């Protein structure tokens, strides 16, 4: 090969034994990675075309169901650890009995029924903060 030529071809090599073949493991690695890339692109295309997951409309699975024990006498809520607090004491509206208590979507709802108005107390299941709603009759 001379300095004025830019291309190097097998004709420039005098001895054919000097040509080094590409290792077979390197070919296998290149082919394997190529197949993996094509497979991942096909999976992405499939997910985009089908809109993601078929279970998207289902509710998420919780590790354990949230529970709450509500004592009507002391108005103390003892919750499971998943709710984020151990217990909270709620001051009852003056003279109103506890008529209903429900646990839904991470909130505990206490309903106190009165003659002139109903009072709803919502307890956030994560923070334990309370909100009071008064509904006149």
N, CA, C and O atoms as CSV, one atom per row, in Angstrom:
chain,resi,resn,atom,element,x,y,z
A,1,UNK,N,N,0.841,-1.168,0.000
A,1,UNK,CA,C,0.000,0.000,0.000
A,1,UNK,C,C,0.888,1.233,0.000
A,1,UNK,O,O,1.888,1.293,0.716
A,2,UNK,N,N,0.526,2.183,-0.782
A,2,UNK,CA,C,1.318,3.411,-0.882
A,2,UNK,C,C,0.582,4.540,-0.164
A,2,UNK,O,O,-0.601,4.423,0.154
A,3,UNK,N,N,1.286,5.608,0.080
A,3,UNK,CA,C,0.716,6.721,0.834
A,3,UNK,C,C,-0.289,7.515,0.018
A,3,UNK,O,O,-1.096,8.240,0.600
A,4,UNK,N,N,-0.277,7.412,-1.294
A,4,UNK,CA,C,-1.201,8.195,-2.113
A,4,UNK,C,C,-2.558,7.530,-2.295
A,4,UNK,O,O,-3.464,8.147,-2.855
A,5,UNK,N,N,-2.727,6.286,-1.837
A,5,UNK,CA,C,-4.011,5.591,-1.956
A,5,UNK,C,C,-4.758,5.649,-0.630
A,5,UNK,O,O,-4.163,5.443,0.428
A,6,UNK,N,N,-6.051,5.926,-0.680
A,6,UNK,CA,C,-6.855,6.048,0.519
A,6,UNK,C,C,-7.571,4.748,0.888
A,6,UNK,O,O,-7.799,4.493,2.071
A,7,UNK,N,N,-7.919,3.943,-0.070
A,7,UNK,CA,C,-8.693,2.728,0.177
A,7,UNK,C,C,-7.771,1.557,0.497
A,7,UNK,O,O,-6.716,1.385,-0.113
A,8,UNK,N,N,-8.192,0.774,1.454
A,8,UNK,CA,C,-7.457,-0.438,1.795
A,8,UNK,C,C,-8.352,-1.603,1.424
A,8,UNK,O,O,-9.469,-1.701,1.932
A,9,UNK,N,N,-7.902,-2.467,0.572
A,9,UNK,CA,C,-8.680,-3.617,0.129
A,9,UNK,C,C,-7.886,-4.878,0.400
A,9,UNK,O,O,-6.687,-4.818,0.674
A,10,UNK,N,N,-8.564,-6.040,0.321
A,10,UNK,CA,C,-7.814,-7.295,0.521
A,10,UNK,C,C,-6.701,-7.484,-0.501
A,10,UNK,O,O,-5.762,-8.241,-0.257
A,11,UNK,N,N,-6.793,-6.805,-1.639
A,11,UNK,CA,C,-5.720,-6.924,-2.634
A,11,UNK,C,C,-4.429,-6.298,-2.126
A,11,UNK,O,O,-3.338,-6.661,-2.566
A,12,UNK,N,N,-4.561,-5.344,-1.189
A,12,UNK,CA,C,-3.386,-4.673,-0.665
A,12,UNK,C,C,-2.621,-5.550,0.320
A,12,UNK,O,O,-1.440,-5.311,0.571
A,13,UNK,N,N,-3.275,-6.551,0.873
A,13,UNK,CA,C,-2.615,-7.421,1.841
A,13,UNK,C,C,-1.846,-8.479,1.071
A,13,UNK,O,O,-2.394,-9.180,0.220
A,14,UNK,N,N,-0.592,-8.574,1.382
A,14,UNK,CA,C,0.262,-9.505,0.655
A,14,UNK,C,C,0.004,-10.925,1.098
A,14,UNK,O,O,-0.073,-11.821,0.258
A,15,UNK,N,N,-0.134,-11.161,2.397
A,15,UNK,CA,C,-0.298,-12.504,2.922
A,15,UNK,C,C,-1.746,-12.667,3.396
A,15,UNK,O,O,-2.219,-11.875,4.211
A,16,UNK,N,N,-2.441,-13.667,2.902
A,16,UNK,CA,C,-3.848,-13.896,3.273
A,16,UNK,C,C,-3.986,-14.349,4.722
A,16,UNK,O,O,-5.074,-14.247,5.289
A,17,UNK,N,N,-2.935,-14.837,5.325
A,17,UNK,CA,C,-2.981,-15.269,6.710
A,17,UNK,C,C,-3.069,-14.079,7.666
A,17,UNK,O,O,-3.427,-14.255,8.830
A,18,UNK,N,N,-2.756,-12.900,7.203
A,18,UNK,CA,C,-2.805,-11.717,8.057
A,18,UNK,C,C,-4.229,-11.218,8.272
A,18,UNK,O,O,-4.445,-10.409,9.174
A,19,UNK,N,N,-5.209,-11.661,7.489
A,19,UNK,CA,C,-6.596,-11.244,7.657
A,19,UNK,C,C,-7.158,-11.921,8.903
A,19,UNK,O,O,-7.146,-13.148,9.009
A,20,UNK,N,N,-7.650,-11.116,9.848
A,20,UNK,CA,C,-8.183,-11.645,11.099
A,20,UNK,C,C,-9.700,-11.727,10.968
A,20,UNK,O,O,-10.362,-10.733,10.670
A,21,UNK,N,N,-10.237,-12.908,11.191
A,21,UNK,CA,C,-11.682,-13.103,11.105
A,21,UNK,C,C,-12.344,-12.559,12.373
A,21,UNK,O,O,-11.756,-12.577,13.455
A,22,UNK,N,N,-13.575,-12.077,12.217
A,22,UNK,CA,C,-14.338,-11.588,13.360
A,22,UNK,C,C,-14.725,-12.780,14.234
A,22,UNK,O,O,-15.185,-13.802,13.724
A,23,UNK,N,N,-14.539,-12.651,15.553
A,23,UNK,CA,C,-14.881,-13.774,16.441
A,23,UNK,C,C,-16.380,-14.109,16.366
A,23,UNK,O,O,-17.227,-13.227,16.224
A,24,UNK,N,N,-16.670,-15.390,16.466
A,24,UNK,CA,C,-18.055,-15.847,16.347
A,24,UNK,C,C,-18.916,-15.324,17.494
A,24,UNK,O,O,-20.101,-15.060,17.291
A,25,UNK,N,N,-18.354,-15.166,18.689
A,25,UNK,CA,C,-19.122,-14.654,19.823
A,25,UNK,C,C,-19.564,-13.219,19.579
A,25,UNK,O,O,-20.627,-12.806,20.043
A,26,UNK,N,N,-18.753,-12.456,18.852
A,26,UNK,CA,C,-19.115,-11.077,18.549
A,26,UNK,C,C,-20.298,-11.033,17.578
A,26,UNK,O,O,-21.195,-10.202,17.722
A,27,UNK,N,N,-20.295,-11.928,16.594
A,27,UNK,CA,C,-21.449,-12.019,15.682
A,27,UNK,C,C,-22.708,-12.415,16.446
A,27,UNK,O,O,-23.783,-11.861,16.218
A,28,UNK,N,N,-22.567,-13.371,17.346
A,28,UNK,CA,C,-23.713,-13.794,18.149
A,28,UNK,C,C,-24.253,-12.663,19.021
A,28,UNK,O,O,-25.466,-12.511,19.165
A,29,UNK,N,N,-23.355,-11.874,19.598
A,29,UNK,CA,C,-23.774,-10.740,20.418
A,29,UNK,C,C,-24.525,-9.702,19.579
A,29,UNK,O,O,-25.569,-9.206,20.001
A,30,UNK,N,N,-24.012,-9.379,18.423
A,30,UNK,CA,C,-24.647,-8.390,17.547
A,30,UNK,C,C,-26.025,-8.880,17.097
A,30,UNK,O,O,-26.992,-8.119,17.120
A,31,UNK,N,N,-26.116,-10.136,16.692
A,31,UNK,CA,C,-27.401,-10.684,16.247
A,31,UNK,C,C,-28.386,-10.742,17.409
A,31,UNK,O,O,-29.554,-10.388,17.242
A,32,UNK,N,N,-27.939,-11.180,18.580
A,32,UNK,CA,C,-28.815,-11.251,19.750
A,32,UNK,C,C,-29.347,-9.886,20.162
A,32,UNK,O,O,-30.536,-9.748,20.450
A,33,UNK,N,N,-28.488,-8.881,20.194
A,33,UNK,CA,C,-28.937,-7.534,20.543
A,33,UNK,C,C,-29.877,-6.969,19.481
A,33,UNK,O,O,-30.825,-6.253,19.806
A,34,UNK,N,N,-29.622,-7.282,18.233
A,34,UNK,CA,C,-30.516,-6.828,17.161
A,34,UNK,C,C,-31.911,-7.427,17.305
A,34,UNK,O,O,-32.912,-6.728,17.147
A,35,UNK,N,N,-31.973,-8.710,17.603
A,35,UNK,CA,C,-33.266,-9.372,17.801
A,35,UNK,C,C,-33.974,-8.776,19.020
A,35,UNK,O,O,-35.189,-8.580,18.987
A,36,UNK,N,N,-33.234,-8.485,20.094
A,36,UNK,CA,C,-33.830,-7.899,21.295
A,36,UNK,C,C,-34.403,-6.513,20.994
A,36,UNK,O,O,-35.496,-6.189,21.459
A,37,UNK,N,N,-33.692,-5.701,20.234
A,37,UNK,CA,C,-34.176,-4.361,19.887
A,37,UNK,C,C,-35.439,-4.450,19.043
A,37,UNK,O,O,-36.407,-3.732,19.293
A,38,UNK,N,N,-35.433,-5.322,18.049
A,38,UNK,CA,C,-36.618,-5.476,17.199
A,38,UNK,C,C,-37.803,-5.979,18.026
A,38,UNK,O,O,-38.926,-5.515,17.833
A,39,UNK,N,N,-37.569,-6.916,18.938
A,39,UNK,CA,C,-38.638,-7.414,19.798
A,39,UNK,C,C,-39.213,-6.336,20.711
A,39,UNK,O,O,-40.427,-6.262,20.902
A,40,UNK,N,N,-38.345,-5.503,21.274
A,40,UNK,CA,C,-38.821,-4.423,22.141
A,40,UNK,C,C,-39.608,-3.382,21.347
A,40,UNK,O,O,-40.626,-2.882,21.826
A,41,UNK,N,N,-39.157,-3.055,20.158
A,41,UNK,CA,C,-39.898,-2.117,19.320
A,41,UNK,C,C,-41.267,-2.692,18.942
A,41,UNK,O,O,-42.259,-1.964,18.905
A,42,UNK,N,N,-41.317,-3.985,18.665
A,42,UNK,CA,C,-42.607,-4.612,18.358
A,42,UNK,C,C,-43.537,-4.567,19.570
A,42,UNK,O,O,-44.734,-4.323,19.417
A,43,UNK,N,N,-43.007,-4.799,20.764
A,43,UNK,CA,C,-43.816,-4.734,21.984
A,43,UNK,C,C,-44.333,-3.315,22.230
A,43,UNK,O,O,-45.496,-3.136,22.591
A,44,UNK,N,N,-43.488,-2.319,22.039
A,44,UNK,CA,C,-43.920,-0.927,22.202
A,44,UNK,C,C,-45.018,-0.602,21.197
A,44,UNK,O,O,-46.021,0.014,21.553
A,45,UNK,N,N,-44.836,-1.010,19.949
A,45,UNK,CA,C,-45.863,-0.774,18.929
A,45,UNK,C,C,-47.175,-1.457,19.276
A,45,UNK,O,O,-48.245,-0.883,19.073
A,46,UNK,N,N,-47.105,-2.676,19.797
A,46,UNK,CA,C,-48.306,-3.403,20.188
A,46,UNK,C,C,-49.024,-2.692,21.330
A,46,UNK,O,O,-50.246,-2.547,21.295
A,47,UNK,N,N,-48.278,-2.244,22.347
A,47,UNK,CA,C,-48.883,-1.545,23.482
A,47,UNK,C,C,-49.516,-0.227,23.050
A,47,UNK,O,O,-50.588,0.132,23.538
A,48,UNK,N,N,-48.875,0.485,22.154
A,48,UNK,CA,C,-49.445,1.743,21.662
A,48,UNK,C,C,-50.712,1.460,20.860
A,48,UNK,O,O,-51.696,2.189,20.984
A,49,UNK,N,N,-50.699,0.416,20.042
A,49,UNK,CA,C,-51.852,0.102,19.202
A,49,UNK,C,C,-53.043,-0.398,20.025
A,49,UNK,O,O,-54.189,-0.097,19.691
A,50,UNK,N,N,-52.791,-1.149,21.083
A,50,UNK,CA,C,-53.888,-1.698,21.881
A,50,UNK,C,C,-54.292,-0.796,23.033
A,50,UNK,O,O,-55.248,-1.106,23.744
A,51,UNK,N,N,-53.597,0.301,23.236
A,51,UNK,CA,C,-53.980,1.227,24.296
A,51,UNK,C,C,-53.463,0.828,25.661
A,51,UNK,O,O,-54.085,1.173,26.666
A,52,UNK,N,N,-52.384,0.136,25.739
A,52,UNK,CA,C,-51.789,-0.207,27.033
A,52,UNK,C,C,-52.288,-1.526,27.556
A,52,UNK,O,O,-52.149,-2.561,26.905
A,53,UNK,N,N,-52.872,-1.486,28.738
A,53,UNK,CA,C,-53.274,-2.699,29.426
A,53,UNK,C,C,-54.766,-2.950,29.269
A,53,UNK,O,O,-55.564,-2.013,29.250
A,54,UNK,N,N,-55.130,-4.200,29.160
A,54,UNK,CA,C,-56.545,-4.564,29.093
A,54,UNK,C,C,-57.196,-4.428,30.462
A,54,UNK,O,O,-58.421,-4.356,30.555
A,55,UNK,N,N,-56.395,-4.393,31.527
A,55,UNK,CA,C,-56.915,-4.306,32.882
A,55,UNK,C,C,-56.954,-2.866,33.386
A,55,UNK,O,O,-57.034,-2.649,34.595
A,56,UNK,N,N,-56.900,-1.883,32.497
A,56,UNK,CA,C,-56.819,-0.482,32.920
A,56,UNK,C,C,-58.074,-0.032,33.651
A,56,UNK,O,O,-58.004,0.879,34.476
A,57,UNK,N,N,-59.219,-0.644,33.372
A,57,UNK,CA,C,-60.457,-0.226,34.024
A,57,UNK,C,C,-60.673,-0.905,35.374
A,57,UNK,O,O,-61.622,-0.569,36.083
A,58,UNK,N,N,-59.822,-1.842,35.739
A,58,UNK,CA,C,-59.970,-2.524,37.009
A,58,UNK,C,C,-59.303,-1.721,38.115
A,58,UNK,O,O,-58.381,-0.946,37.861
A,59,UNK,N,N,-59.774,-1.912,39.346
A,59,UNK,CA,C,-59.203,-1.216,40.493
A,59,UNK,C,C,-57.838,-1.814,40.819
A,59,UNK,O,O,-57.611,-3.002,40.591
A,60,UNK,N,N,-56.925,-0.997,41.352
A,60,UNK,CA,C,-55.621,-1.531,41.730
A,60,UNK,C,C,-55.750,-2.496,42.906
A,60,UNK,O,O,-56.656,-2.378,43.731
A,61,UNK,N,N,-54.840,-3.437,42.962
A,61,UNK,CA,C,-54.859,-4.440,44.020
A,61,UNK,C,C,-54.092,-3.896,45.216
A,61,UNK,O,O,-52.943,-3.474,45.090
A,62,UNK,N,N,-54.733,-3.908,46.368
A,62,UNK,CA,C,-54.086,-3.447,47.597
A,62,UNK,C,C,-53.489,-4.651,48.307
A,62,UNK,O,O,-54.054,-5.743,48.237
A,63,UNK,N,N,-52.359,-4.482,48.992
A,63,UNK,CA,C,-51.753,-5.615,49.673
A,63,UNK,C,C,-52.625,-6.194,50.783
A,63,UNK,O,O,-52.626,-7.406,50.996
A,64,UNK,N,N,-53.353,-5.357,51.480
A,64,UNK,CA,C,-54.301,-5.834,52.473
A,64,UNK,C,C,-55.442,-4.828,52.525
A,64,UNK,O,O,-55.210,-3.634,52.335
A,65,UNK,N,N,-56.653,-5.272,52.774
A,65,UNK,CA,C,-57.768,-4.327,52.776
A,65,UNK,C,C,-57.679,-3.372,53.964
A,65,UNK,O,O,-57.274,-3.751,55.063
A,66,UNK,N,N,-58.066,-2.134,53.713
A,66,UNK,CA,C,-58.075,-1.147,54.783
A,66,UNK,C,C,-59.289,-1.401,55.677
A,66,UNK,O,O,-60.399,-1.628,55.196
A,67,UNK,N,N,-59.059,-1.358,56.950
A,67,UNK,CA,C,-60.141,-1.595,57.896
A,67,UNK,C,C,-60.155,-0.470,58.918
A,67,UNK,O,O,-59.134,0.162,59.188
A,68,UNK,N,N,-61.309,-0.240,59.469
A,68,UNK,CA,C,-61.428,0.754,60.534
A,68,UNK,C,C,-62.449,0.260,61.538
A,68,UNK,O,O,-63.512,-0.235,61.162
A,69,UNK,N,N,-62.130,0.393,62.802
A,69,UNK,CA,C,-63.060,0.068,63.867
A,69,UNK,C,C,-63.487,1.384,64.498
A,69,UNK,O,O,-62.656,2.158,64.972
A,70,UNK,N,N,-64.779,1.625,64.498
A,70,UNK,CA,C,-65.295,2.894,64.986
A,70,UNK,C,C,-66.109,2.625,66.237
A,70,UNK,O,O,-67.054,1.837,66.228
A,71,UNK,N,N,-65.729,3.286,67.298
A,71,UNK,CA,C,-66.442,3.158,68.570
A,71,UNK,C,C,-67.421,4.318,68.689
A,71,UNK,O,O,-67.014,5.480,68.694
A,72,UNK,N,N,-68.685,4.012,68.782
A,72,UNK,CA,C,-69.716,5.051,68.834
A,72,UNK,C,C,-69.687,5.822,70.152
A,72,UNK,O,O,-70.068,6.991,70.189
A,73,UNK,N,N,-69.240,5.182,71.233
A,73,UNK,CA,C,-69.242,5.843,72.526
A,73,UNK,C,C,-68.172,6.934,72.583
A,73,UNK,O,O,-68.462,8.072,72.953
A,74,UNK,N,N,-66.948,6.592,72.221
A,74,UNK,CA,C,-65.844,7.544,72.346
A,74,UNK,C,C,-65.542,8.242,71.022
A,74,UNK,O,O,-64.779,9.207,70.990
A,75,UNK,N,N,-66.136,7.759,69.931
A,75,UNK,CA,C,-65.884,8.286,68.592
A,75,UNK,C,C,-64.395,8.251,68.269
A,75,UNK,O,O,-63.823,9.224,67.778
A,76,UNK,N,N,-63.785,7.111,68.555
A,76,UNK,CA,C,-62.386,6.899,68.243
A,76,UNK,C,C,-62.296,5.945,67.071
A,76,UNK,O,O,-62.952,4.903,67.063
A,77,UNK,N,N,-61.488,6.293,66.079
A,77,UNK,CA,C,-61.290,5.439,64.919
A,77,UNK,C,C,-59.928,4.776,65.057
A,77,UNK,O,O,-58.906,5.459,65.126
A,78,UNK,N,N,-59.910,3.452,65.096
A,78,UNK,CA,C,-58.659,2.701,65.086
A,78,UNK,C,C,-58.538,2.072,63.713
A,78,UNK,O,O,-59.387,1.275,63.314
A,79,UNK,N,N,-57.494,2.423,62.992
A,79,UNK,CA,C,-57.359,2.002,61.602
A,79,UNK,C,C,-56.208,1.029,61.440
A,79,UNK,O,O,-55.331,0.924,62.298
A,80,UNK,N,N,-56.229,0.322,60.323
A,80,UNK,CA,C,-55.122,-0.563,59.997
A,80,UNK,C,C,-53.921,0.288,59.599
A,80,UNK,O,O,-54.098,1.446,59.221
A,81,UNK,N,N,-52.702,-0.251,59.673
A,81,UNK,CA,C,-51.512,0.537,59.348
A,81,UNK,C,C,-51.496,1.064,57.914
A,81,UNK,O,O,-50.805,2.041,57.628
A,82,UNK,N,N,-52.241,0.437,57.014
A,82,UNK,CA,C,-52.235,0.885,55.623
A,82,UNK,C,C,-52.883,2.260,55.479
A,82,UNK,O,O,-52.634,2.958,54.496
A,83,UNK,N,N,-53.706,2.654,56.442
A,83,UNK,CA,C,-54.385,3.939,56.347
A,83,UNK,C,C,-53.486,5.097,56.733
A,83,UNK,O,O,-53.823,6.240,56.424
A,84,UNK,N,N,-52.376,4.866,57.384
A,84,UNK,CA,C,-51.436,5.938,57.659
A,84,UNK,C,C,-51.504,6.515,59.060
A,84,UNK,O,O,-50.676,7.358,59.404
A,85,UNK,N,N,-52.441,6.103,59.870
A,85,UNK,CA,C,-52.495,6.563,61.253
A,85,UNK,C,C,-53.010,5.432,62.118
A,85,UNK,O,O,-53.721,4.544,61.649
A,86,UNK,N,N,-52.634,5.479,63.412
A,86,UNK,CA,C,-53.050,4.410,64.322
A,86,UNK,C,C,-54.449,4.648,64.858
A,86,UNK,O,O,-55.313,3.774,64.774
A,87,UNK,N,N,-54.670,5.836,65.410
A,87,UNK,CA,C,-56.009,6.143,65.922
A,87,UNK,C,C,-56.185,7.656,65.964
A,87,UNK,O,O,-55.216,8.414,66.009
A,88,UNK,N,N,-57.424,8.065,65.949
A,88,UNK,CA,C,-57.769,9.478,65.991
A,88,UNK,C,C,-59.073,9.607,66.766
A,88,UNK,O,O,-59.974,8.783,66.605
A,89,UNK,N,N,-59.182,10.625,67.597
A,89,UNK,CA,C,-60.407,10.870,68.356
A,89,UNK,C,C,-61.105,12.074,67.744
A,89,UNK,O,O,-60.502,13.129,67.547
A,90,UNK,N,N,-62.387,11.897,67.448
A,90,UNK,CA,C,-63.170,12.933,66.798
A,90,UNK,C,C,-64.209,13.447,67.781
A,90,UNK,O,O,-64.913,12.672,68.428
A,91,UNK,N,N,-64.292,14.764,67.880
A,91,UNK,CA,C,-65.295,15.378,68.762
A,91,UNK,C,C,-66.657,15.293,68.097
A,91,UNK,O,O,-66.846,15.755,66.972
A,92,UNK,N,N,-67.611,14.693,68.816
A,92,UNK,CA,C,-68.959,14.515,68.294
A,92,UNK,C,C,-69.689,15.851,68.284
A,92,UNK,O,O,-69.560,16.634,69.226
A,93,UNK,N,N,-70.465,16.125,67.215
A,93,UNK,CA,C,-71.292,17.335,67.221
A,93,UNK,C,C,-72.253,17.286,68.399
A,93,UNK,O,O,-72.772,16.223,68.741
A,94,UNK,N,N,-72.486,18.427,69.011
A,94,UNK,CA,C,-73.249,18.497,70.258
A,94,UNK,C,C,-74.652,17.912,70.105
A,94,UNK,O,O,-75.461,18.402,69.318
A,95,UNK,N,N,-74.923,16.860,70.870
A,95,UNK,CA,C,-76.245,16.258,70.945
A,95,UNK,C,C,-76.644,15.400,69.759
A,95,UNK,O,O,-77.797,14.974,69.684
A,96,UNK,N,N,-75.748,15.132,68.840
A,96,UNK,CA,C,-76.106,14.332,67.660
A,96,UNK,C,C,-75.564,12.918,67.804
A,96,UNK,O,O,-74.386,12.736,68.109
A,97,UNK,N,N,-76.405,11.920,67.590
A,97,UNK,CA,C,-75.925,10.526,67.659
A,97,UNK,C,C,-75.263,10.117,66.334
A,97,UNK,O,O,-75.594,10.641,65.271
A,98,UNK,N,N,-74.335,9.185,66.425
A,98,UNK,CA,C,-73.697,8.630,65.240
A,98,UNK,C,C,-74.688,7.698,64.564
A,98,UNK,O,O,-75.108,6.704,65.156
A,99,UNK,N,N,-75.072,8.016,63.305
A,99,UNK,CA,C,-76.068,7.192,62.627
A,99,UNK,C,C,-75.462,6.272,61.572
A,99,UNK,O,O,-76.060,5.249,61.238
A,100,UNK,N,N,-74.291,6.612,61.044
A,100,UNK,CA,C,-73.714,5.785,59.982
A,100,UNK,C,C,-72.215,6.027,59.933
A,100,UNK,O,O,-71.740,7.134,60.187
A,101,UNK,N,N,-71.481,4.979,59.604
A,101,UNK,CA,C,-70.033,5.089,59.421
A,101,UNK,C,C,-69.638,4.190,58.258
A,101,UNK,O,O,-69.984,3.009,58.240
A,102,UNK,N,N,-68.919,4.741,57.291
A,102,UNK,CA,C,-68.477,3.960,56.128
A,102,UNK,C,C,-67.011,4.234,55.846
A,102,UNK,O,O,-66.472,5.279,56.211
A,103,UNK,N,N,-66.382,3.280,55.193
A,103,UNK,CA,C,-64.989,3.389,54.765
A,103,UNK,C,C,-64.969,3.191,53.263
A,103,UNK,O,O,-65.286,2.109,52.770
A,104,UNK,N,N,-64.595,4.242,52.528
A,104,UNK,CA,C,-64.596,4.176,51.067
A,104,UNK,C,C,-63.464,5.001,50.502
A,104,UNK,O,O,-63.254,6.141,50.918
A,105,UNK,N,N,-62.730,4.433,49.551
A,105,UNK,CA,C,-61.674,5.145,48.818
A,105,UNK,C,C,-60.682,5.836,49.749
A,105,UNK,O,O,-60.231,6.942,49.451
A,106,UNK,N,N,-60.344,5.223,50.839
A,106,UNK,CA,C,-59.366,5.786,51.750
A,106,UNK,C,C,-59.909,6.840,52.686
A,106,UNK,O,O,-59.136,7.469,53.409
A,107,UNK,N,N,-61.208,7.054,52.698
A,107,UNK,CA,C,-61.831,8.025,53.589
A,107,UNK,C,C,-62.801,7.309,54.523
A,107,UNK,O,O,-63.507,6.390,54.109
A,108,UNK,N,N,-62.830,7.729,55.770
A,108,UNK,CA,C,-63.834,7.262,56.711
A,108,UNK,C,C,-64.874,8.374,56.796
A,108,UNK,O,O,-64.539,9.528,57.064
A,109,UNK,N,N,-66.138,8.022,56.565
A,109,UNK,CA,C,-67.210,9.013,56.618
A,109,UNK,C,C,-68.114,8.676,57.796
A,109,UNK,O,O,-68.662,7.578,57.884
A,110,UNK,N,N,-68.258,9.636,58.692
A,110,UNK,CA,C,-69.127,9.501,59.855
A,110,UNK,C,C,-70.330,10.415,59.641
A,110,UNK,O,O,-70.166,11.589,59.306
A,111,UNK,N,N,-71.522,9.890,59.831
A,111,UNK,CA,C,-72.747,10.674,59.646
A,111,UNK,C,C,-73.459,10.777,60.987
A,111,UNK,O,O,-73.796,9.773,61.615
A,112,UNK,N,N,-73.675,12.007,61.401
A,112,UNK,CA,C,-74.400,12.287,62.631
A,112,UNK,C,C,-75.725,12.905,62.224
A,112,UNK,O,O,-75.748,13.970,61.607
A,113,UNK,N,N,-76.838,12.247,62.564
A,113,UNK,CA,C,-78.162,12.722,62.160
A,113,UNK,C,C,-78.775,13.543,63.280
A,113,UNK,O,O,-78.782,13.149,64.446
A,114,UNK,N,N,-79.293,14.707,62.881
A,114,UNK,CA,C,-79.962,15.570,63.839
A,114,UNK,C,C,-81.336,15.969,63.332
A,114,UNK,O,O,-81.702,15.635,62.205
A,115,UNK,N,N,-82.095,16.675,64.143
A,115,UNK,CA,C,-83.434,17.104,63.744
A,115,UNK,C,C,-83.381,18.238,62.718
A,115,UNK,O,O,-84.186,18.272,61.788
A,116,UNK,N,N,-82.450,19.150,62.883
A,116,UNK,CA,C,-82.388,20.316,61.986
A,116,UNK,C,C,-81.318,20.183,60.915
A,116,UNK,O,O,-81.419,20.822,59.867
A,117,UNK,N,N,-80.288,19.363,61.154
A,117,UNK,CA,C,-79.199,19.224,60.178
A,117,UNK,C,C,-78.472,17.906,60.408
A,117,UNK,O,O,-78.452,17.362,61.512
A,118,UNK,N,N,-77.883,17.418,59.339
A,118,UNK,CA,C,-76.989,16.257,59.424
A,118,UNK,C,C,-75.561,16.772,59.328
A,118,UNK,O,O,-75.282,17.738,58.618
A,119,UNK,N,N,-74.672,16.121,60.044
A,119,UNK,CA,C,-73.261,16.494,60.003
A,119,UNK,C,C,-72.467,15.303,59.493
A,119,UNK,O,O,-72.577,14.196,60.020
A,120,UNK,N,N,-71.665,15.542,58.463
A,120,UNK,CA,C,-70.755,14.525,57.935
A,120,UNK,C,C,-69.343,14.909,58.336
A,120,UNK,O,O,-68.930,16.057,58.169
A,121,UNK,N,N,-68.615,13.954,58.859
A,121,UNK,CA,C,-67.206,14.175,59.164
A,121,UNK,C,C,-66.421,13.193,58.306
A,121,UNK,O,O,-66.602,11.979,58.402
A,122,UNK,N,N,-65.550,13.737,57.468
A,122,UNK,CA,C,-64.697,12.924,56.597
A,122,UNK,C,C,-63.300,12.884,57.190
A,122,UNK,O,O,-62.730,13.923,57.523
A,123,UNK,N,N,-62.753,11.694,57.321
A,123,UNK,CA,C,-61.405,11.520,57.835
A,123,UNK,C,C,-60.536,10.991,56.693
A,123,UNK,O,O,-60.813,9.931,56.132
A,124,UNK,N,N,-59.485,11.738,56.355
A,124,UNK,CA,C,-58.550,11.302,55.323
A,124,UNK,C,C,-57.777,10.106,55.850
A,124,UNK,O,O,-57.163,10.178,56.915
A,125,UNK,N,N,-57.804,9.008,55.110
A,125,UNK,CA,C,-57.180,7.770,55.561
A,125,UNK,C,C,-55.670,7.802,55.572
A,125,UNK,O,O,-55.049,6.953,56.211
A,126,UNK,N,N,-55.057,8.753,54.885
A,126,UNK,CA,C,-53.601,8.804,54.843
A,126,UNK,C,C,-53.064,9.757,55.906
A,126,UNK,O,O,-52.122,9.423,56.624
A,127,UNK,N,N,-53.653,10.924,56.004
A,127,UNK,CA,C,-53.136,11.932,56.927
A,127,UNK,C,C,-53.865,11.952,58.253
A,127,UNK,O,O,-53.292,12.388,59.252
A,128,UNK,N,N,-55.117,11.493,58.301
A,128,UNK,CA,C,-55.901,11.551,59.523
A,128,UNK,C,C,-56.587,12.897,59.715
A,128,UNK,O,O,-57.230,13.119,60.741
A,129,UNK,N,N,-56.461,13.801,58.741
A,129,UNK,CA,C,-57.115,15.113,58.853
A,129,UNK,C,C,-58.615,14.960,58.657
A,129,UNK,O,O,-59.073,14.100,57.905
A,130,UNK,N,N,-59.365,15.799,59.339
A,130,UNK,CA,C,-60.823,15.702,59.269
A,130,UNK,C,C,-61.413,16.924,58.574
A,130,UNK,O,O,-60.855,18.020,58.620
A,131,UNK,N,N,-62.550,16.703,57.932
A,131,UNK,CA,C,-63.342,17.766,57.308
A,131,UNK,C,C,-64.767,17.583,57.794
A,131,UNK,O,O,-65.262,16.461,57.896
A,132,UNK,N,N,-65.424,18.699,58.095
A,132,UNK,CA,C,-66.794,18.664,58.617
A,132,UNK,C,C,-67.722,19.305,57.602
A,132,UNK,O,O,-67.461,20.407,57.119
A,133,UNK,N,N,-68.818,18.608,57.278
A,133,UNK,CA,C,-69.835,19.116,56.354
A,133,UNK,C,C,-71.167,19.103,57.090
A,133,UNK,O,O,-71.580,18.078,57.632
A,134,UNK,N,N,-71.832,20.254,57.102
A,134,UNK,CA,C,-73.149,20.358,57.746
A,134,UNK,C,C,-74.198,20.495,56.649
A,134,UNK,O,O,-74.113,21.380,55.798
A,135,UNK,N,N,-75.187,19.606,56.684
A,135,UNK,CA,C,-76.253,19.589,55.677
A,135,UNK,C,C,-77.566,19.924,56.374
A,135,UNK,O,O,-78.099,19.094,57.112
A,136,UNK,N,N,-78.104,21.145,56.150
A,136,UNK,CA,C,-79.377,21.499,56.788
A,136,UNK,C,C,-80.519,20.674,56.177
A,136,UNK,O,O,-80.477,20.302,55.005
A,137,UNK,N,N,-81.527,20.401,56.992
A,137,UNK,CA,C,-82.688,19.642,56.496
A,137,UNK,C,C,-83.750,20.569,55.999
A,137,UNK,O,O,-84.801,20.117,55.545
